[in-house]
Amino acid sequence: MLSREDFSLQAAPIFSDGMVLQRDVRLNIWGKASPGEQLKARFRGEVYALQSSAQGAWILELPPQEAGGPFELVIEGQDSTLAIRDILVGDVWHLAGQSNMEMPIARTLDLYQEEVSGAENPLIRQFRVPIAFNFQGPQSDLAGGIWKALSPQTVLEFSALGYFFAQAYFARYRVPVGLVLTAVGGSHVEAWLSEETIQELGGFADVVQQFKVPGHMEQIIQRDLERQEKWYRELDARDLGRQPGQMPWSSPELDDSQWPELDVPGLWRRTELEELHGAVWLRKQVELDAEAASQEALLRLGTVVDGDETFINGVRVGKIDYKYPPRKYQVPEGVLKPGTNTIAVRVVINRSCGGFMPGKRCALEIGDRKINLAGKWKYRIGCRMETLPHSDRPHKHPSGMYNAMIAPLRGCAFRGVLWYQGESNAHAPEEYQRLFEALITSWRQDFADPGLPFFFVQLPNYDTASFEDGDPSKWAQVREAQLGALRLPDTRMAVTIDLGEANDLHPQNKKDIALRLLLGVRELVYGESVTAQGPLFERLERAGGALRIFFSGAEGGLVARDGEPKWFEVCGVDGIFHPAQAEIEGTAVRVWNPAVPEPTGVRYAWRDNPEGANLYNAEGLPASPFRAWI
């Protein structure tokens, strides 16, 4: 039986203190009260009468509002009053996708430490939708969440892409900006689709029914947790470097003179460690003078596959259990000492080829002094283990995230959607365009806005071979699918083939991505006369023994940065591609290879990591990778 407290006057979590409402459109605000309760709402000098339903649900309909604030919304019931304070009216942007949208400013400080220091703007606010899942059906409410204004205390929590977008947007349009963040690291696009959409698409029926069984996902999570805990318990028990009663291998007193050496950074391919899963200990000694030893320090180890536990002089200074976060460990004052200092890293490899990601900085930074740690390190195997099986997660399966994180927002008004996702669907790129287009179309229905502007990020360059063998063009195929989604109206794409980091799934440069997205907003939403898109393939024609490629978005001409155009390839009727010479001809590019006298196909930047791809338009926007045939 429901108690009276279950019907206390309340609003949905998204409608809470500090919220930002979308300007210039009709608005719905909703919540709960006692069944059939008469309510009175006051907002911006107007009074509205409404009544809750037999189930206790109420909806307040507001006419279009001009930008401004702060305001207060007061709703009076029969026995209680609800006040929502510090409300702004401006433009609300939905930030969605996976980890590169979720990635906070805190992870970008190598680039933006000074720029974001002291950042404060009470007219920019973010609402982080709590990460949750539900496979039984769409929820009516979020699990919680609060609005946070941009301040020195909150800036590190903001989505980095969202932060830079909001800052530039506010500087240009001078209206409050709300960011509603629903991104989840590692999530597949199908996790953000409704069950109805999934059923229409087909191909997921068995999975959907399987996960609709109450408790099914929870049982999987518990099973994986127990299996993981058992694996790590056994690892710790077998690791020779941490046996009870023996000197730990993290100790500076340990004699490692007979240990072999290996190079850091570097993955351990083609070494005795290539197939090893378990624990490997690495040690290096650093000499410091008294002045350096008396200070705090920062230890950088790049990224470590898969996890690490790091010690200096026997004191643990950091521990991360998975491979993607950068290892930047603060070394407290008093840990370092004059003379010899020993750095020990216990690397735990559970399923990948282990090591330290190549190209990342490994250094001990003390004030302005940077001590390079790259080079030879001592190493010894602590123990060998069987591979830890992959864990299952809710964000890999259809509809779970949608039901818990998107469905409760249906009825909210947004200025547009910013989407950054696709990495997790690279295992099946041939399906991505169909799924992504279905997401755009269905979300527009959910938010009752058939023309809802949708801006998305095409995947950047990334060396997938660092972690996995196989086809080096899976990301290229996802990019092709993203390019194809531009056929939907009211969409724009930010090409980022020049903004990735070959050795990092999470490139820090989110500012330039945000500014490219903003170009699309300026052109599509505000009708400004700006070039918002780099060159896009338009058509192909024969030119003797060559092919001539024509592009849209190149009205001012094409430019090859740093030399001749790179990464063009041509093929004949056999379909085998060969590197091609390329020459810019105004708004077109002519490509050829003497070994392919009758070319029938061309492709550009068709690799996961086409480093140095250099075709741009006159405005400095890069061309999208593509492939095409006569």
N, C-alpha and C positions, 0 to 999 in steps of 0.2 A: 504494500500500500504506500502511495506517495504521501509524504508529509507536507505541511504547509511550506516548509523551508525549500522544498523542491520547486515551488512556484514563486519564490521571492523575486522581486522586480530586478531584472538584470538585462544587460545587453550582451550580444555576442562578443567574444574577446577582441575581435578586430576593431570593434567600436569602443575604444577605451581612452583614458586620458592621454592627450598628446597626439591623437589621431589626425591624419590628413585625409580630407575628403576631396573627391574630384570636382573641379569647377565646371560650370556651364553645362551640366547634364542633370537629368532627374536622378535623385538619390533614394536608395532604400537603406534604412537602418532597422535592425531587428534584434529581438531578444525574447525573454520569457517573463511571464507574470502569472498571476492566478487565472484559472480559466474564466473567460468572459468578463475580465476586469476592465472597467472604464479607465482610460488613461488620458492625461493631458500633457502635451509636450510644448516647450518653449525654446525657440532658437532664433537668434538674430532679430528679436522684436516681434516675431510671429508666434501665434498659438495654434496648435494642431490637436484635434481630438481623434482618438483612436480607441480600439477595443481589442483585447486579446481573444484568441480563438478558444474553442472548447478544449483544446489541448494546451492552452496557455501561451501560445506563440503570438507575438505582436510584430507588426511592421509599420514603421513610420516612413511615409513618403514625403520627400522634400522636393520643392521645385528647384530648378537650376540655381546655383549659387555663384556669386562673383568671388574671385579670389580675395583672401584676407584672413584676418584673425589676429590674436587668438579669440575664440568664442567659447561659450558654454552652452551645452544642451542639458536641459532639465526636464525629466519625465516624472510626473506625479501619479502615483497610484492611490488606491483607497487607503492603504495603511503605510505606504513607504514612498520615498522619493529617490530617484536615481539622478545623479549629476555627473556628466562627462565634461571634463574641463580641458582648457588649453587646446582647443580644436583649431586646426588650420584648414583653409580651403585653398587648394592649388592644383597641382598635377601629380597623380599617383601612378607610379610605374611598377609593373609586376616583374620581378627578377626571378627567372626560373632556369632550371637545368641541373648540372651536376657540379663537381668540385671547383671547376674554374670560375663558375659564377658565385659559388659559396665562399671561395677563398677570401679570407679577411685581410684587411690592411696589415695586420700583424705579420703576415707572411711575405710582405713586399718591402720591408723596411730597408733592405739593402739598396733599393732604388729610391725610396721615397721618405726616408727617415726625416730629413729636414723639411720636406714639403708638407708633411702631415703633422709635424710637431706643433702642438697648440691649436690644431684645427677646431674651429667652433663656428657653428651657424645654427641657431635655434629654429630656422625655417627649413632645415633639411632633416628628415627623420626616417628611421628605418624600423620596420616591424618584421621580426624574424619569426616566421611560422614554425612552431615546434615540430621537430622531425618525428613522425609517427606513421603507422600503417594500419590498414583495416581491410581485410579481404572479404568481409561479410556483406559490405554495402557502403554507400556513401554516408558520411557523418553529417549531421546538421551543424555541429560546432567544432571549432578547433580545440586542441588540448590546452590552449593557453596562449601566452605571448603578450609582450608589452611594446609600446612605441618608445623609441629612444631618439632623442634629439642629438645632433652632431655636436660633440664636445671633446675636449682633451681626454675625458674619462671614457668616452664611448667609441672614439674614432677607430681604434684597433679592432673593434668588433664588426665594423661595417664591411659589407661586401666591397672588395677593392674596386671591381668594375663599377658597381653601383655608386660608390663614393665619387669616383672621378667623373662619372656621367652626371651625377646630381650637382656637383660643384660647377661643371661647365654649363649645365642646363640652367641653374639658378643665375649664374653670371650673365647669361644671355637674356633670359626671359623674366627674371626678377619676380618669380612667384614661388610660394612654398612648394617643396618637393617631398613627396612621400615615396618610400621604397618598401614594397612588400616582397620579402625574400622567401621563396619556396624551394630553393635548390638543395639537393642532397648528393654528396659525393658518391661517385660510382653508379648512380642511378641510370637505368635503361629508359629509353623514351617510352616504352610500353607501360612502365610503372605509373606514368602520368596520364594515361588514357582511361576513360570511364569503361565500365564493363560493357555498356551498350555499344560504344565505339569499337571495342575489342571484338565483340560478337559480329559486328558488321564487317570488320576486316577479315575475320576468319583466321584459322591457324593456331588459336590459343585456347580452344574450348576445353580440352582436357586439363590444361594447366589451371585455368580459371576455376573449374569445378573442384579440382584437387585442393586448391588453396582456400576455397570457400568453406571447407570443413572447419568448424570452430576448433581452435587450438592447434591446427596443423602447422602453421608457421612457427608458433611458439614452441612446439615440440622440436622442430628442426633447429631453432636457435638454441634450445637447451642441449640438444644432442651435440651440436657443433661446439658449444661452450665446454661441455664435459670432455669432449675429445681433445680440444685445444689445451685445457687445463692439464689433462693427463700427459699430453705430449711434452709440455713445458716442465711438469714435475719430473718426468723421466729424464729430460734434458739436463735439468739441474742436478739430479742425482748421479748421472753418469759423467758429467763434465769434470775432467781431470783438473781443471783450473780452479775449482771451488770445492774441493773435497774437505770434509771436516778433519781437523787435526793436522792438515798440511798447509804449507805456505800458499796463500792464494796467488794466482798468476797476475793479479792486479797490484801486488806488493812491489814497492820500489826495491826491496831487498832481494827479490828473486834473481837468481843467476840465469840469464837467458843467452849466455854467450854461445851455446851450441845450437840455438834455434836457427833454422834457415831464414832466408829473407825473401821478400816479394816487394813489388812496387805499389805504392799508394799515391794517387788514386788509380783505380783500374778494376774492371771486373775480372773474375778469375777464370776466364775461358782459356783453354789450352794449358791449364796447370793441373796439378794433382787435386786441386780444390774444386774443379769445375763441376763435378757431379756430387759434391759433398753437401749433405744437409745435416745440420747439427750446430756445433759451436766451434769457432776459430778465434784464438786470441792473438792480438797484434800488439807490439810494444815498440816504443821509440823514446829515445832520451834527448832532452833539450837542456842546454847549458844557459843559465841566467845569472846576471850580476845581481847585486843586492838591491839596487834601485828597482829593477824590473820585477824582482821577486816580491817586493813589498806591495805591489799593486793588484787590483782586480784585473781580470783578463777575460777575453772571449776566445773560446776554442771553436774553430770551424772545421768540420769534417765532410762538407758537402752532403750528399745523400748516401745512405748505407743500405745495402740489400742483404737481408730483409729487415733486421733489427739490430740494435746495438745497446750496449751498456758500457759507459766510458768513465775511466778513472784517471785522476792525476795524483801521483804520489799516494796511491791507495785510497783516495777519497773519491767517491762517486760524484761526478759533476753532471751527468745526464743519462737519460735512458729513453729510447723511443722504440716501439715494437713493430713498426711497419716502415716500408721503404721510401715513401714519398716525401715526408717532411725534411727540410734542411736541418742538419745538425749544427746548431749554434748554441753552445753551452756556456753560460756564464760561470766563470771560475772565481769563487769568493776570495776576498783578501785573506791571506794566511795559508792558502793551499799550496801556492808556489813557494820555493825556497831558493836561496843563493846556491849556485853550483848545479848539480845534476838533478833534473826533474824527469820523472818517468810517466809517460802517457801510455795507458793500457786500454785497449778497446776489445771488448768481447762481442764479436759479430755472430749473430744467430741467423742461420739460413734455414728457412722452413720449407721453401719449395722452388725458389728461383736459383739461378747461378749467382753466387754471392760476390761481394766486393764493394768497392767504393766507386761511385759513378764517375767515369772519366770526365775530365774538363772542369770539375768542380774545385773550388778553392779549399785547400787544406792548410790551415795556418793557426798559429797562436798569436792573437793580437793583444798587445799591451800598450795602451795609449796609442801613440802614433807609430809604434814599432810593430811590424808584421814579420813573424818568424815562420818561414816557409816549412811546412811539414811534409811536402811532397818528396818522394824518393823511396829509399829502402827502409822497410820496417821488418822487424823480427816477427815470426809467426809460429804458432804451433796449434795443432788440432786438439780441441778439448774433448770432443766426442763426435761420433757419427750416429745419425738417426735416420729412420725411414722418413720419407716426405710427408709433411703434414697435409692432409687433404684440404682442398679449398672449402671454405665455409659458404653456406648459402645465406642470402640476405633478402629482406623484403623488397629492397629497391631494385631487385633483378626481375621481379615478376609483375604481370599485368595488374593494373588498377589499385594496388595496395596503397601507394603514395597518393594517387588521385583521390581515393575515398577519404583519406584522413587529412589531406593538406590542401586540395584544390576544391573539392565539393563544398566544404564549409564557406568558401569565398564566393560561390555562385550568387549572383545578384550584386556583387561589389562592382563599382565603376572604376575603370582604369583608363589612363591616357593611352597606354600601349603596353606591350610585352617586350622585354628584352630576354633573349634565350641564348644560352651557351651550353651546349650538350652535344654528344655524338661519340665521344671517345669510347664509352662503354658499349656502343653498338657496332664497333668496328669488327666484331667477330662475324657479323652478318650484314655487311654494308648494302647488299642487294635489296634488303628489306627496308632500309632506313627511310628512303624518300616517301614510300607509302605510309609508314607509321608517322613520320613527321608532319606530312600534309594533313593526315587525319587529326593530329593533335591541334594544329592551327585552326582547322575548320570546327572541331568540336569545342574548343575553348571559346571561340567566338560565339557559339550557341550558348554555352554555359554563362557567359558574361553578357548575354543579350545585346551583342554589338557585332553585327555581321561585317562591319568594316574595321574592327579592332586592329590597329596597326601592329604589325609583328616584325620585330627587328632581331636578327640572329647573327651569331658569330660562326663563320666557316672555320673549321679546325685549322690550327697553325701547323707549322712544320715541327716534326718530332721524330726522332730516330727510334722507331719501335723495335729495331733489331737489338737495341741495348738490353731488352728484357725477354724477347721471344724470337724464335726463328720462324721462317716461313715467308709468306707473300709480303714484300715490302711496299705494297700499294693499297693495303686495307684502308688506311686513312685517306688516301687519294680517292678511293671509291666513295667513302662517306662524304668527302668534299663535293664530289660529283652529284650525290643525292641532295646535298644542301643547295647546290647551285640550281638543281632542277626544281626545288621548292619555290623558287622565285616566280614560277609561273602563276602562283596564287596571287590574287590582287592584294594590294596594301601590305606588301612585304618588302623588306630591304635586307641586304646581307653585308656584313663587314668582312672583307677578305683580310686574313691575318697570316698569310703564308710567309711573311717576313718578320713576324713578331714572336715566333716561338723560340724555344730553347731546345736544341737537339737532344740534350741530356736531361731534360726536366719536363715531366708531364704537366707541371704547373708553372708556366712562365710567369715571371713577376710583372712584366710590362702590361698592366691592365689599363693604364692611362690612354695609350694610343688606341687600344681597342674601343674604349669608351668614346673617344673623340670621333672615331670612324662611325660608330653607331649614331652619334649625335648628328653627323652629317646627313644620315638617312632620315632622322627625325626632322631636321630643318627642311629638307626637301619634301618629304611626304606629308608630314603633319602641318607644317607651317607654310608650305608652298614657296619657300625661298628659292631663288635662282642660284643654286650651288651645285657643284659636281659632287654627288654623294656616293658614287660607285666607281671603282676602278674598271679597267677594260674587261668586258665580258665577251666571250666568243659569240659571233653573230652568224657568219657564214664562211664557206670555203669554196675556192674555185681553183681550177688548174691554171698553171702559168708555165707552159712548156714542160720541162722536166721537174718543175717545182710546184709548190702549192702556195696560194696566197690566202692569208687569213684576215678576215675583217672583224672588227670589234665595235661594240657599242661602248659608250663611256670613254671614247678616245677622240672626241671632237676637236680637242686642242692639239692632237698629235700624240704619238707614242714615244717613250723614252726607255732606253736600256741603261741602267745604272752601272757604272764601273766596267765599261767595255761593251762587247758585242752581246746580243741577246743570248741567254743561256737556257738550257733545259728544254729545248725543242727537239722532238724526235719525229721521224716519218717512217711509214711502213708501206710495203707494196701489198699485192693481193695475198701474199702468204701470211700477213698479219704480224710479221716480226718487225719490231721497231728498232731503228738505228738512230744514233745521235745525228742531228741535222745542223747545218749552218743556217743562220737566220739573219735577215736584213730588214730593217724597218723602212717602210715606204709610206710615209705620212701617217695615215690611220690604219694601215695594214702592215702585216709582216709576211715576207716571202721566205719560205723554208725549202731546203733541198739537201740531198745527199747523193753524190755521184753513184754510189753503190745501189741506189734505189731509183732507177731511171724513170719509172712510172709510179710515183707515189699515189697512194689511195687514202692514206690516213695520217693524221698528225695528233700529237699530244704535247702538252706543255706542263712542266713541273709535276709530272705524273710519278711521284714517289711520296712516301710518307714524310721524308725529310729532304726536299729539293733545296738544299742549302745554297744560297746565292741566286735563287730565281730572281730575275732583275727586270722584268717588263712592267712598266708603270705608264700612267697617263701623265699629261703635262702638269696636273695638279698634285702629283706625288702619291696617287693611290695605286696599289699593286693590282696586276691582272689576276683573275681567278684561274687556278689550274683547270684544265679541260682536256678532253679528247674528242675527236670528230673524224668522220670519214666522208669522202665524196659519194 
